[in-house]
Amino acid sequence: MKRKVTRARVPVALAAIVFLIPVLALGAELGRVTKVIDGDTIKVRMSGRVEKVRLIGVDTPETVDPRREVEYFGREASEFTRKLALGEEVLLEPDPQCSNRDKYSRLLRYVYLEDGTLLNAEIIVQGYGFAYTKYPFSRMKEFRKLEKRARQEGRGLWAE
């Protein structure tokens, strides 16, 4: 049975293909989010295995660290990431300025949703996390600007 392609889907599909070709050439991988651990860490099934992925350049309030209490806005940040990413197909892109894994053996990646949204940045834009600048990454300047704007606009963590 053939599936009819609507005109509205063709431009979206073409845009996705145009977007994916150069990104996949840079070592990016496709996967599906199977679990959201907290606001900045997810599990992704990719190439037949499940990997813990730490989002590059963003830090959200803690919710699962056994040594700490749940931090202010941590549950909200985790829920935001869950709503956007759980069950979704994603594109995972490494950053040439970062190591491949962190000290907990999590993959360090930028995570793009199917509509092209960069999850790492969207968390900051909506005020659910901070620009994490402890380690260098190529989008640091951009993420700092996003955090500054979220603060100025009183979004999420920055709301009165």
N, C-alpha and C positions, 0 to 999 in steps of 0.2 A: 504494500500500500504506500503510495507516494504521499509525501507531506507537502502541502502547498506552502510556499514561502511568500509571506506578505511583503509588500513594498517597504513597510516600516522596519522590518527586520534586516533587509539587505544592507542599508547603510550602517546599521549597528554592527552587523557581522563583518563587513568590509573594514570598518574602523578597528574592530578587535584584531583582525588579521594584520592590518598595517601596524598596529601597536605591538603585537606579539612577535613579529619576525625579528626586528632588531633587538628586542629585549631577550628573547630566547637565545639569540646569537651570543649574548654576553654571559651566558651560563645560568640563566634563570630556569626555574623548573615549575611545572604545573602540579597542583595538588588539591585536595579537598580538606577543609577544616573539620576535624572530627571531635575536637574538644577545645573549650576556652578555659584555660587554667586560671588566668586573671586578666586584667586589662591590657597587659603588654606581653603575654605569653600564651601561645596556642599550640595545639597538636595538629599536625597535618599529615594525611596519608599521601605519599608521593612515591612513585616507582615501586609499589608493593610493600612499602614499609611506613611506619608511623614515626614522625620526628617531632621533638619539641622544638618550637621556633620562638625565639626572642625577637620582638620587633625592634629594629635598629632605630636609635635616636629618640625614643619616647620612653618615659617612665610614668607609670600610674601608681596611685596609692596601693600599698600592700594589702592583700586579703588572705594569702595562704602561707606566709612565713610563720613557722611554728614558734619562732623566737619573739614574735611581735604580736601585738593586738591588731585587729583589723583597723586600718587607717581611715581617716575621714575621706569620704567619697570613693573609697575602694570598691565597695559593692556596686555603686553606680557605674564606675569605670568598667568593671568586669561585665556588667549587664549590657553596657553600650557595645563593647566588643562582641559579646555573644549575639546580640541582635543583628549586628552587621555581618559577622563572619561565619557563625556556626552553620555547618552543612554546605557552605559555599565553595565553589571552585575558585581557586586563587592562583596567582602567579607570584612566585617567590624569587626575588632578585637579590643577589649578593652585592655588597658595596666593596669596591677595590681598596678603600681605606680602612676596612675592618678586617679582623680575623674571620675565619669561616665559622668558628664556634667560640662560645664564651667559656668561662672557667667551670660551668656546670654542664658542659658538652651540648648546650642547645645551639641549633643553627641560628646565625644572626642574619636576618633578612628584612628587606622591604617587602611588604605584602600588598599586592594589588587585587582588588575585588573585580568581579566580572565586568562591572560598568566602568572600570578604569580608575576608580577611587583608590588612592594610596592610603591604606588603613592606618599606617603609622602617623601620617600627617593629619588625617581626619580626627583621630583621637585628640590631638593637640588643638586643632581648629575648634572643636566643640567643647573644649575645656575639661576633658576627662583625664588629661595627663600633661606632663611637662616635657619640654625639650631636654633630653638626657645628654648632657655635654661632657660627661666624665671621660669618654673615649672619643677620638676623632671619627667623623663620618662625613661623607661628601655633601650632605644636605643640612649640615649644622646651621649655617647662616639662615637658610630658609625656615627651618624648624624654630629657631629663636624668634624670627619675625612672626610666625604663626602663634607662638605662645604669647608674645607681647600683645598682639591683636586680641586674642581671647581674653587676656587680662583686662585690656582697655574696654572691651565690650561686655565684661562681666559674665562670661559664659562658664557654665559648669562649676569647677572648683573656685572660680573667681566671682561667682554670684554673691550678692550681699545677703 
